[in-house]
Amino acid sequence: MDDIFSKPFSKYGLNDFRMLRMVLSPSHWQMCRLPVTLKWRAVKFEPANVNRVPEKAKGIYTFVVKPGIANHPSCSYLMYVGKAEKQVLRLRFSQYFTEKAKGELSRRPHVTEMLLKWSDFLWFYYAEIADTTMIKQVEEELLAAYLPPTNRTYPSKIRRAVAKLFAH
């Protein structure tokens, strides 16, 4: 069996590794108070799945990296939290393919980097929220609980602490 570390320029060599700063905070998880119950659905982040996302619904969504190793059900990494408050979920989903295609020209390079680096393993989770006045609050609660590494805007109650955590 080959040693993956002996081939630094191969697909499975050192160039394939990605280092991210992931912050896990049980106290933030316990403080999370959602004003609605979320029913999550997931689609693989592929253009063929655009029609699987609701056409007229608004709500919240996340991007999750799922390695898919050994059918392990719980091994995934939440990378980004977003909201479809003024737009519908399907439109938001499809806009990410445009952003991915822009590459370095994107005005959100951190998001484009996520879309490009993890595209083979990226899933779009979404939850419809009928009461659109709740969407922003749900997004802020999830941002504060998960502290996703790709987001750049966090609720004011944690913004200063997050800036210190993610400072390079």
N, C-alpha and C positions, 0 to 999 in steps of 0.2 A: 504494500500500500504506500502510495506517495505521501510524503510529508508536505502539507500545504505551505509550510514556511520556507521550504527549500526552493520555491519557484516564485520569487518576488514579482515577476512581471506576468504571471499567468492569471487566468480568470480567478483562481482561488488563492492567489498570493497576497502579499502585503498591500498591494494597490487596491485590493477589493475591500479592505477594512474601512469602516466609517466610525469615527468617534463623535459621539454626541454627549452633551451634558444633559442628563436626565435627572430631574429632581423629584423625589418621592417624599411626600409629606403626609403621614397618617393624620396629623392634627387638621390639615386642610381638608382631607377626605371626610373627617368626622364633622367638620363645620359646614359642609356643603348642604344647602337647603334649597331644593328645587321647588318652585311654586306649582309645578305640574309633574305628572308621571310621564316619563318618556318611554315610547315603544320604538326601539331601535330596529332598523332594517339595514342591510348591507349589500353593496354591489362592488364588484371588483372595479378598480379605476381603469376602465377601458372604454373607448368611444362606442363600442357595440352595446354598452349598457345604458346609454343616455335615456332610452325609452323606458327603462325599468325604474327610473326615478320619477316620482309624481309630477305631473305637468303643471298643476295649479296650486300645489301645497307650499306653504311656508314653514319654516322651522329652524332647526339646529342641525349641524353636521360636524363630523370629525373625519380626519384622515388618519388611518391606522396602518402600520406596517405589520403584516402577518407573514412570518417566515414559512409557515406550512410544513414544519418538520414533524414527521412521525404522527401526523394528525393530532398533535397536542392542541386541545381546544382553547387553552388560556394564554398561549404564548403570543403576545402582540405588544406593539408599542404605539401609544397614542401620540401623534406628531403635531396635530393642528386641530383647533376648534374654531368653527365659524358659524355665521348665522345667515339665513335667507329670510330677511325681515322685509326689505323693500322689493326684493326679487323672489322668484319661486325657486324651489330646490333644484328642479331640472335645469333651469338656466344657470344657476350657480355651478352645478356639476359640469355642464358643458363649457363654461367659461374657463375652467381650469385646463382644458385641453388647448385653448388658445394661449393661455399663459405659459404652458409647458412649451409650446411651439416657438414662443418668442425667445426662449433661452436667455442669453445674457442681456437682451434688450428689455426684459421684463422690469417693471418698476418695483417688483417685490422679489428680489433675487433669492431670498431665503426660501420662499414658497416654490419658486422654480427649481431650486436645488433639490428640494424634497421630491417634487414631481419627477425629476429626471433620475435621481439616484435610486429611488425606491420604486420606480414604476412597475417592475415585475411583481412586487409584493404589496402594492398599495391598494387599500380598500377605502371606500367612501361609505361611512355610516351616517344615517340620517334619521331624524325623528320629527314627524309633523307636529306642529303646534298651532292649533286652531285660533287661540287667542293671541294675536300678534303682539299685544302689549306685554306679553310675558317673555318674548324671545330674547330681548336684550338681557333681562335678569338671568335667564337660564344660561346664556352664553357666559356672563360674568361669573356665575357660580361654578361652571365647569372649568373656566380658565383658572380660577383661584384654586380649585381642587386638583386639577391635573398638571398645571404649569407646563403646557406643551412646549417643546423646544423650538418649534417653527414659528409660533406666534411671536409678534413683536409688540403688541398692545395688550396690556393687562389692566384689570380693574384698579382704580386709584387706591383702594385699600391695601393692595399688595405690590403696587408698581415699584416702589423704592426698594423693597426687599428682593424682588425679582431682578431688578437691574444689577444688584450686587451679585446675585447668584449666577447670572449669565454673563457677567463681565469677563472678558478674556484677558 
